[in-house]
Amino acid sequence: MDDARWEHGSDFHWPGLDIAGTDDDASRWLAGLEAIRYAAGRGALRALLDHGGWPRVWLPSYVCAELVAAVGDRVRFYADDPSQAQGRIPADAQSGHAIVRINYFGLRRPNSAATLRERGLTVIDDHTHDPCGPWARDSDADYCLASLRKSLPLPDGAVLWSPVGGRLPSKPEACEAAAAKLPAMLLKSLYLAGHPVSKPRFRALAIAAEDRLAELAGVGMSAVSAELLECLPIAQLRARRRENFQAFASHLAAEEVGLLQPADPSLTPFACVLLFPSAVARELARRRLIAARIYPAVLWPLDELPDHRAMFPEACEVADRVLALHCDARYSAADMQRVAAGY
Ligand SMILES: Cc1ncc(COP(=O)(O)O)c(C=O)c1O
């Protein structure tokens, strides 16, 4: 990266592949998975719910708007957020309903679905934040999904599979229009390397591509993403994410802020998720970071959900105070050190 153009976060650029070979256990596992491939995670969930026909679908109270929209009128919420070890399943989650669990930021240990299944619930696990992590790979849930484009440099892509051989929806057609973000990723990559590329231009392309993907949602993963996925050394990229998290954690000096830690040090966090003492402190830090060209993510604003704050004050209170800093394989330990010094 050209130092004058150095920045951190926001959308993926195409990083090039300086790590050779895809003959690693995670790449092999993902390639061998009997999964249906979608352009986006929300499309995978929507297709599964339409296929399964569950009358009620329980989502954790700390959740992204895309999943809520995919569930639609069937939605009910149960209390869960990343500061907890696991969610509190209410008594009215009944036989015949489906329940979605999220491995928030890849921080959680594998958690068996057996108890929930004994209650007659169909368990759907969301492994977007660590698609090839131990919980995803050892899952005994009825269904699992993962939006791959959130942790890997792909313009689109998500997978839906059933670890227990449950019936899956029929395969959607591959859709090239879903890969609309690729030009933005390439231009951003050239921009970062110092070439004469306009930042507003690739930003506009990325935003338009995200809107396009939202419209398409339930279509199949593009052929170009499928090809790129074949080339990605998933285990190495994942290892870099873990190393980057550790580099950030060891250089974070600010005492007033907490860093959400994995339940076990061998786990691979999706991002460095900071927990501030208040929403005001979070906002001040966000502005300071942006001024230093560090673009964090607010995952997720919950106030758009009607009555949510009254019903789930704990999840809303955590959502008010978190800021997620990217630590994926785009970045080096030196980048993460620079980000940690950004406070
Ligand atoms: C945990 C989780 N699941 C699902 C999704 C939805 O994925 P997509 O944007 O590919 O529809 C997201 C997106 O932020 C997410 O963070």
The ligand as an SDF file (V2000), in Angstrom:
LIG
                    3D

 16 16  0  0  0  0  0  0  0  0999 V2000
  -23.9640  -12.2720   10.9510 C   0  0  0  0  0  0  0  0  0  0  0  0
  -24.5100  -11.8550    9.6030 C   0  0  0  0  0  0  0  0  0  0  0  0
  -25.3440  -12.6730    8.9570 N   0  0  0  0  0  0  0  0  0  0  0  0
  -25.8540  -12.3610    7.7470 C   0  0  0  0  0  0  0  0  0  0  0  0
  -25.5610  -11.1630    7.1330 C   0  0  0  0  0  0  0  0  0  0  0  0
  -26.1810  -10.8340    5.8130 C   0  0  0  0  0  0  0  0  0  0  0  0
  -25.2510  -11.0710    4.7870 O   0  0  0  0  0  0  0  0  0  0  0  0
  -25.4550  -10.4160    3.3620 P   0  0  0  0  0  0  0  0  0  0  0  0
  -25.1370   -8.9560    3.4970 O   0  0  0  0  0  0  0  0  0  0  0  0
  -24.5060  -11.1540    2.4690 O   0  0  0  0  0  0  0  0  0  0  0  0
  -26.8710  -10.6230    2.9950 O   0  0  0  0  0  0  0  0  0  0  0  0
  -24.6940  -10.2840    7.7620 C   0  0  0  0  0  0  0  0  0  0  0  0
  -24.3820   -9.0010    7.1500 C   0  0  0  0  0  0  0  0  0  0  0  0
  -23.9070   -8.0680    7.7630 O   0  0  0  0  0  0  0  0  0  0  0  0
  -24.1340  -10.6400    9.0220 C   0  0  0  0  0  0  0  0  0  0  0  0
  -23.2640   -9.8280    9.6520 O   0  0  0  0  0  0  0  0  0  0  0  0
  1  2  1  0
  2  3  1  0
  2 15  2  0
  3  4  2  0
  4  5  1  0
  5  6  1  0
  5 12  2  0
  6  7  1  0
  7  8  1  0
  8  9  2  0
  8 10  1  0
  8 11  1  0
 12 13  1  0
 12 15  1  0
 13 14  2  0
 15 16  1  0
M  END
$$$$
